[in-house]
Amino acid sequence: MAERGVVLTYETIRRWCLKFGQTYVNELKRCRPKTGGKWHLDVVYLKINGKTHYLWRTVDQCGNVLDILVQSRRNKQAAKKFFRKLPKGLQYVPRVIITDKQASYAAAKKEILRSVEHRQHKGLNNCAERSHQSTRQRERTMRHFKSPGQAQQFLSAFGQILDHFRLKTASPHCQRSPCPHMGSFPGVERDVN
C-alpha cells in the first residue's frame, strides 16, 4: 500500500481485521479438509486482567486446530461444554481422543463421547502442546489479552489463519484441499493489478 502512496494506520488495519476477519475464518473453515480420526486435547492457562482463564484447544493428528474455547474454569462442567461444542462444527466424532491425565477429560468424555477411545498419556499429547506455542508468542506481542471475549475472538481466528499458511507434512492423510472460493469474499474487492 505504501508503494501506491496510501498511508495506513494500525487502527485502520485493526478495523479491517474486525470487519473482515470472521468472514475470512468462516471461509477457511468451510474449505477445511476432513480432519483426522485422532484428536489431541489440551488446556493451558491465560492471565486476563489478573485473573486465570483456561484455553481449551483441540488439534487433529496433522496439527490442524479444530476448535478452541476460553473459559474461567477447568472442571468437569467446563470439559463437558467444550466436548459438546467440538462435534457441532465438524459433523462427526473422532475415533480416538488423546489427553493428558487431567481428570475432568475422562469424566466429561464418559457422558458425551461414550463411543470414542480415550488415551491419557503425557507424551502422546505433544501435538496439542506444540500448538500452544504460537498462541504464547502472539499473547506476548499483544501484551496479553484484555478480556475473555477478545481472547476467544482473536484465538479462534488466529488458529484457522495460522493453519492455512503453515507448511503441511508430506503424510497422505494430512493433505490440504484447495479452496476455490478463497479469493472471493463478500464486501471485499480484489486488486488484480
C-alpha positions in Angstrom: 0.0 0.0 0.0 2.9 2.4 0.7 4.2 1.9 -2.8 0.9 3.3 -4.1 1.0 6.3 -1.8 -1.7 5.0 0.6 -0.9 5.7 4.2 -2.4 3.2 6.7 -2.5 3.4 10.5 -2.6 0.5 12.9 -6.2 1.4 13.7 -7.2 1.0 10.0 -5.7 -2.5 9.9 -7.4 -3.3 13.2 -10.8 -2.2 11.9 -10.3 -4.3 8.7 -9.5 -7.3 10.9 -12.6 -6.7 12.9 -14.8 -6.2 9.8 -13.4 -9.0 7.5 -11.6 -11.4 9.9 -14.6 -13.6 10.8 -15.7 -13.8 7.1 -12.2 -14.9 6.2 -12.1 -17.5 9.0 -15.6 -18.9 8.1 -14.4 -19.4 4.5 -11.3 -21.2 5.7 -13.4 -23.4 8.0 -15.7 -24.2 5.1 -12.9 -25.3 2.9 -11.0 -27.2 5.6 -10.2 -30.8 4.6 -11.7 -33.6 6.6 -9.9 -33.9 9.8 -8.1 -37.0 11.1 -9.6 -39.5 13.4 -7.2 -38.7 16.3 -7.8 -35.6 18.3 -5.4 -34.2 20.8 -7.0 -32.0 23.6 -5.1 -29.7 25.9 -5.7 -26.9 28.3 -3.3 -24.0 29.1 -3.9 -21.1 31.4 -4.1 -17.4 30.3 -3.9 -14.4 32.6 -6.6 -11.9 31.5 -6.8 -8.8 33.7 -5.1 -10.6 36.5 -7.5 -13.5 36.6 -6.7 -17.0 35.4 -8.7 -18.3 32.5 -8.2 -21.5 30.6 -7.7 -22.0 26.9 -9.1 -25.4 25.8 -7.8 -26.5 22.4 -8.3 -29.5 20.1 -5.8 -30.4 17.4 -6.1 -33.3 14.9 -3.2 -35.6 14.1 -2.0 -33.3 11.3 -1.7 -30.3 13.7 -4.8 -28.5 12.4 -6.6 -26.6 15.1 -10.2 -27.8 15.2 -11.6 -25.6 17.9 -10.7 -23.5 20.9 -12.7 -22.3 23.9 -11.7 -19.7 26.6 -13.3 -20.4 29.9 -12.8 -19.3 33.5 -12.9 -22.9 34.9 -11.1 -26.2 34.4 -13.5 -28.6 35.9 -15.9 -31.3 34.6 -18.6 -28.8 33.6 -16.1 -26.8 31.5 -14.9 -30.0 29.8 -18.5 -31.0 29.0 -19.1 -27.6 27.5 -16.0 -28.0 25.3 -16.9 -31.6 24.3 -20.4 -30.5 23.3 -19.0 -27.7 21.2 -16.5 -29.8 19.3 -18.6 -32.0 17.0 -21.1 -29.3 16.1 -18.9 -27.6 13.5 -17.3 -30.9 12.3 -20.4 -33.2 11.8 -18.6 -36.2 13.2 -16.8 -37.5 16.2 -13.2 -38.8 16.3 -12.0 -42.4 16.6 -9.6 -41.6 19.4 -9.0 -38.6 21.7 -5.6 -38.1 23.4 -5.3 -36.0 26.5 -3.0 -35.5 29.4 -4.0 -37.0 32.8 -6.4 -34.3 33.8 -9.4 -35.9 35.5 -12.1 -33.6 34.0 -11.5 -35.0 30.5 -12.3 -38.6 31.5 -15.4 -37.6 33.4 -16.8 -35.5 30.6 -15.9 -38.0 27.9 -17.9 -40.7 29.7 -21.0 -38.6 29.4 -20.7 -37.0 26.0 -18.3 -39.1 23.8 -19.0 -42.6 25.0 -18.1 -44.5 21.8 -14.7 -42.7 21.5 -11.5 -44.4 22.7 -9.7 -42.2 25.2 -5.9 -42.3 25.7 -4.4 -40.5 28.6 -0.7 -40.1 28.3 1.5 -37.0 28.7 3.9 -37.9 25.9 1.3 -38.6 23.3 -0.2 -35.1 23.6 2.8 -33.2 22.3 0.9 -32.3 19.1 -1.5 -30.2 21.2 1.3 -28.8 23.4 3.1 -27.5 20.3 0.0 -25.8 19.0 0.1 -23.5 22.1 3.5 -22.0 21.2 2.2 -19.7 18.6 -0.5 -18.5 20.9 2.0 -17.7 23.6 4.1 -15.7 21.1 1.1 -13.7 20.0 0.0 -13.2 23.6 3.4 -11.7 24.4 3.3 -9.5 21.3 -0.1 -8.2 22.2 0.9 -7.6 25.8 -1.8 -10.1 27.0 -5.5 -10.2 26.2 -7.8 -7.6 27.7 -10.9 -9.7 28.1 -12.0 -13.4 27.6 -14.2 -12.4 24.7 -11.3 -10.7 22.9 -9.1 -13.7 23.6 -11.8 -16.1 22.2 -12.4 -13.9 19.1 -8.7 -13.5 18.3 -7.6 -17.0 19.0 -10.4 -18.7 17.1 -9.5 -16.6 14.0 -5.7 -16.8 14.5 -5.7 -20.6 14.8 -7.5 -21.0 11.4 -5.4 -18.4 9.6 -2.2 -19.9 11.0 -3.2 -23.4 9.9 -3.9 -22.1 6.4 -0.4 -20.6 6.0 1.5 -23.3 7.9 3.5 -25.8 5.8 2.0 -29.2 6.0 3.7 -32.6 6.4 4.1 -35.0 3.5 1.8 -37.5 5.1 -1.0 -38.6 2.7 -3.8 -38.2 5.3 -2.7 -34.6 6.0 -3.2 -33.1 2.6 -4.9 -29.7 2.3 -7.6 -29.4 -0.3 -7.6 -26.3 -2.4 -10.3 -23.9 -1.8 -11.7 -22.3 -5.0 -13.5 -19.5 -3.1 -10.6 -18.1 -1.2 -10.3 -15.1 -3.5 -14.0 -14.0 -3.2 -15.3 -12.6 0.0 -18.5 -10.6 0.2 -17.7 -6.9 0.6 -14.0 -7.2 -0.4 -12.9 -6.3 -3.8 -9.7 -7.9 -5.2 -6.9 -6.0 -6.7 -5.9 -7.6 -10.0 -3.0 -5.3 -11.0 
